[in-house]
Amino acid sequence: MSGEASYVSLWRRGVLQERAESAYGILAACRLCPRECGINRPGGEYGFCRAGAIAEISGYGPHFGEELPLVGRNGSGTVFFSHCTMRCIFCQNYRTSQMGEGGAVDAEDLAGIFLRLQDGGCHNVNLVSPTHYVPQILEALASAAADGLTIPLVYNTGGYDCVTTLGLLEGVVDIYMPDAKFGDESTARRLTGTPDYPFHMKTAIREMHRQVGDLVTDPEGTAERGLLVRHLVLPGGLAGSREVFRFLAAEISPDTYVNIMDQYRPEWKACAQDDVPELCRGITIEEYHEAVGEARMAGLSRGIGFQG
């Protein structure tokens, strides 16, 4: 990477520490995500996401299965946070997100993990499902920056984020990697238990792009800064891919880096939905090619899936 990550400058000026304090203030009536549960997490209350006052993780380490711009030569330094703001019935990571597998880590422990990932040669710190732990992450990041953390920070989210929380991350996050899961509100609500998902996803991605712009890589193709969007193709066209791609091309940028993912498989409660039998099978080659075609017709051409 050329230069230092964005948050280093904020830490030097004391802004990062101030952001952490402001974020912790939100936990007393939590509104970190669009659900705005309003519960007192430091007081022992739990909202929809089931996250408490202390961050929980299920694991961390170099990950070579992420997008190539994140992996580079030495891997993406992933930290998997427990719990989730959504209830996707087909979740591929349900043991961590829905069953809450993992253990508590305080700010110093989390800072130490960030530093170990950097010391191990990882190109970035990749925060997986971080929305409900933004205050704890900011506190840990300030501590880690004081001890020499400089690699880029990746905010790897399901896309159900609110602008006020993202505002705390301006100048902190180098690479935003949201999912753009659904183009249709009723389907999103039925399959994820999440109200108004397309609205909040689109609003969040607009803000993310405003903060960091299109994806920028170094001469070796490793990501340094910018937006990278994931879209998982679902069987039977359930993801509403056409609407998602049209939004990205027309309202974000035709140069948006998109990973059109083909790895859907029935997990969690996917096969228990009698009214959505399509979820109980993988996608076909034809369905994937159709989604890629929709992306091309929308004006997108940058990312994973466009080769050939």
N, C-alpha and C positions, 0 to 999 in steps of 0.2 A: 504493500500500500504506500502511496506517496503522501507523506505528512501524517498528521494525527487524526484520530476520530473526532467527530464534532463535539462530543461531550467534554473533551479535555479542556477546551477553552472556557466552557461554562464552569467547570470545576475550579479553574484558576481564579475566576472572578467571583467565586462564591455563589454563583447562580444555581448550580446543580444542587447544592445543599438546601437552598431556599425552595427549589422546586420540590424536593423530597418532603420538606416540612409542610408545604401547601398541600401536597398529595395526601399526606397522613391525616390532614384535617378533614378530608372527604370521608374517611372511613367511619367517622362517628355517625354519619347518616349516609351510608354508602350510595354513591351514584356514579361509580366508575364506568359502568356500561349502560347502554340505553334502557335497561330494565329499571334503573334508579330505585332499587329496593328500599333505600332509606333506613336500613338496619344499622345498629351500632356494633360493628365488628370488634373494636377494642373492648366493648362491654360484654363480649361473649355471644353475640347474636350471629345467626347465619342466614344469609339470603338464598336466592335461587341457585347461585353457583356453589354454595356450600363451603366457600373459602372463609377462613378466619382472619385473625389479626397478624399471624405469622405465615410467611410464605411456605409452601410445601412443594417439593419436587420428587419426581419418581426416578430421576437419573440424569446424568450428564456425560459428555465426552465428545470426541471427534466423530463426526457423522459424514459418511461418504455416499449416502443415498439421497442427499439433498440436490438441488439444482447445481449444475456445473459451475456457474459463476460464484456460488457460495463455497463449494467444495474445494476448488483449486487443486493444489497438490497435497495439502496436509489436512484437509477436512474442515467442515464447519463445526464450530464449538457449540453444540446444542445443549440447552438446559430445558428439560421437560417439566413444566409446572403442572401440578395436580389440580383437578377440578376444571370446570368450564362454565361459560355463560350461556351455552347452548345445550340442547338435548337431541343431537342428531341420532336418529334411530339406527343409522347405518355406520356409526362412528368406527373408524378403523383403529382408533387408539382408546377404546372405551374403558379399558382397565384403569388408565390414568385419568381420563377426562370425566367419566361417568361413575366409576366405582371408587375414585379417589385414592388409588394406590400411590404411596409415596410417604415421605417423612418431612417434618418441619426443619427449616433452616433459618437461622437468624441472619441479620444483615452482614455480620462479619463472616459467617460461613459462606454465604452467597458470594460475597466479594472474593473470598479465597478460591471459590470455584471458577469465577471469571478469570482470575489470574493464572490458575493452573491450566486452563484452556489456552490462554495466550502463551504460557511457558512451553506448552506441548506443541506449539507451532500452528495452532488453528488460525485460520484467516479472519475469523470473526467470532463474536459471542452471539449465538442464535437463540433468542428467547421464544420458546414454543408455548403458545397459549398464555400470554403474559397479562392480558387486560385486567384481570381481577387482582393482580399483584403489583401494579404500577408503583405505588408508594414504596413498597419494600424493595423493588428493583432500583428505584432512584437512590434510596439510601445506600444500598450495597454498591451501586455504581460510583457514588461519590467516594466511598471508602476505597474501592479498587483503583480509581483514578489517582487517589493520593499515593497509592503504592505502585503506580507505574502502568496501569492498564491504558492501552492506546489503540487497540484494534477496533474495527467497526462494530457497531451494535445493530443487530437484526431484530426487528419486531415482527414475529411470525404469528399471525393472528387469524382467527376464523372470519374476520371481517365485520363482526358485530361490535362495533366500537362507536364511541361518541366523540364529538369534536372537542368538548371541554377537556376530556382526558388526553386526547392527542395533543392539545395545546400545551400540556405540561411536558410533552416529549419533543417539542420543536427545538432543534439544535442539539438534541440528545441522541435521537435515533438517526443512524446513517442510512440504513436500508429498511424500507417497509416491505413486508411480504404478506399481504392479506390474501385470504381466499375470497373469491367472488363466486359463492356457492350456487345462488339461485337468481333467476331473472323474474320469477313469478312469486308474488307475496303469498297466495293461498297454498301453493305447494311447499314453500319454505316453512310456513307455519305448521302445516300438517306433518312434515318430515323432521322438523327440528324443534318444535314447540317454541318457536321464536317469532314474536310479532314484528311486523314491518321490517323484515330482514332486508329486502332489496333497497328500501329507502335508506336505512342506516348504513348498509354496505356502500352504497353509492356516495353518500355524504362523507363517509370516512375516507374512501379512496380519493375523493376530490381533495380533502384536506392533506392526506399523505403526499399526494403528488405536488400540491402547492409547496409543501415543506422541502421535499427532496428532489423533485423532478424525475425525468426518465433515468433508467438505470445506466450508470457509468462504470466501466471496467478498466482495469490497468492493462498494460500491453500483453499480459499473459491471459487476459480474459477473466480475471478474478474481480468480483464486484467490489466497488469502493463506496458507492452512494447511489441512491435512487429507489425507484419503485419496481417491484417484481410481483406480478399477480398470478395466483394459482386458480385454476378452474378444473374441478373434477367432473369429467363426463359421466353422467348417470344413465342407466338403461332406460329405454323408453322415452328419451328426451326430457326426463324429469328435471334436469338442471336448468332448463331454459337457456341453453347456450347462446342462441341467436341474440336474445336481448342483452345478455352479459357482454358479448363481444361488440355489439353496436354501441353500448354505453361506453366501453373502454376506448374505442376508436374515435367516437364523436365528441365525448365530453372529457376525456382524460388526455390521450395523445395517440395518434396512429403508431408512434414509436414505443408504445407500452410493451415491456417485456412480459410475455405471457407463457406460463407453463400449462399446456393443455394436457391434463393427466388422464391416463388410460388404466390406472390400477384399481378401479373400483372392484370390490368383492363384497359379498354379503357378510356383514359382521353385526355384532351386538343384537339388535332386535329386528333386523331387516326382514327376516323371513317370517316374522310373527305378524306382519301386516297383511291381512287378507284382502284389504282394499287396494293394496299397492303390490300386486304380485311381481311386477317387473323388478323390484328391489332384490328378489331372491335369485338373481342370476348376475353374472358379469356382463360387461358391455360387449357388443360384437365389433368386429373390425369395421363393418359398415357404419355403425353408430359413431365410432371414433373419427373416421374419415369425414363423415357428415359434419361433425362439430368443427373439425379443422377447416372444412370448406366454408362454414359459416364465419369463422374468424377471418379467413381471407376475403370473403365478400364484404365484410364489415370494414376492411382496410388495414387489418393487422397483419404483420409478417415477421415479427421479431420474437424469438423465444423458442420453446421446445414444442415440437409437433409440426413445425412448418417445413422441415427438411423433406426433400424428395418431391 
